[in-house]
Amino acid sequence: MTTNIREQLSIRQERDLIICRNRVKEAAVKIGMGIVNQTKLITAVSELARNMLIYGGGGNVLLETVTRGREQGVQIVFEDKGPGIADINKAMQDGFTTGKSMGMGLPGARRLVSEFFIESTVGIGTTVKIIKWKNG
C-alpha cells in the first residue's frame, strides 16, 4: 500500500472537528470518491473525532490517501492519550455507551467504512484506524 497525501490534524476543541471533516472531504474528492461514500466516510470521521474529543480529551488525526493495487482510498488514524477502553468488544456493541449518547459511535463508524481497526489500553489511550476505499 502506498501513501500519497499526508496531513496531521489536532483535535482539541469543537471547531477542530469541522476542520477535520473538511480535510477528509477534500481528500475524498481529490481521489474521485462518489458522494455516497464521501458521506459515509465523513459521518464515520465525525463520530470518531467527537468520541476522541469527549472521551479521550482530544488527540491527533493522521489523514492519508492510500493506494493498494488499483484501489484508491482515504485512511484516517485517530490517536488519543485518554483513559482507554476497558472492554473493546462491549464498546463495539450497538447501544453501549459510557456517556449520554445513543452508543452508535464505534459500531456505527465500523459499518460506514471499508476497514476498521481499534486498539486501546486502559490508562494509555486508544487508536482507531479506518480506511474507506473509493469504490467500497
Secondary structure in CASP SS format (residue, H / E / C, confidence):
PFRMAT SS
TARGET T0000
AUTHOR 0000-0000-0000
METHOD secondary structure of the structure
MODEL  1
M C 1.00
T E 1.00
T E 1.00
N E 1.00
I E 1.00
R E 1.00
E E 1.00
Q E 1.00
L E 1.00
S E 1.00
I E 1.00
R C 1.00
Q C 1.00
E H 1.00
R H 1.00
D H 1.00
L H 1.00
I H 1.00
I H 1.00
C H 1.00
R H 1.00
N H 1.00
R H 1.00
V H 1.00
K H 1.00
E H 1.00
A H 1.00
A H 1.00
V H 1.00
K H 1.00
I C 1.00
G C 1.00
M C 1.00
G C 1.00
I H 1.00
V H 1.00
N H 1.00
Q H 1.00
T H 1.00
K H 1.00
L H 1.00
I H 1.00
T H 1.00
A H 1.00
V H 1.00
S H 1.00
E H 1.00
L H 1.00
A H 1.00
R H 1.00
N H 1.00
M H 1.00
L H 1.00
I H 1.00
Y H 1.00
G H 1.00
G C 1.00
G C 1.00
G E 1.00
N E 1.00
V E 1.00
L E 1.00
L E 1.00
E E 1.00
T E 1.00
V E 1.00
T E 1.00
R E 1.00
G C 1.00
R C 1.00
E E 1.00
Q E 1.00
G E 1.00
V E 1.00
Q E 1.00
I E 1.00
V E 1.00
F E 1.00
E E 1.00
D E 1.00
K C 1.00
G C 1.00
P C 1.00
G C 1.00
I C 1.00
A C 1.00
D C 1.00
I H 1.00
N H 1.00
K H 1.00
A H 1.00
M C 1.00
Q C 1.00
D C 1.00
G C 1.00
F C 1.00
T C 1.00
T C 1.00
G C 1.00
K C 1.00
S C 1.00
M C 1.00
G C 1.00
M C 1.00
G H 1.00
L H 1.00
P H 1.00
G H 1.00
A H 1.00
R H 1.00
R H 1.00
L H 1.00
V C 1.00
S C 1.00
E E 1.00
F E 1.00
F E 1.00
I E 1.00
E E 1.00
S E 1.00
T E 1.00
V C 1.00
G C 1.00
I C 1.00
G E 1.00
T E 1.00
T E 1.00
V E 1.00
K E 1.00
I E 1.00
I E 1.00
K E 1.00
W E 1.00
K C 1.00
N C 1.00
G C 1.00
END
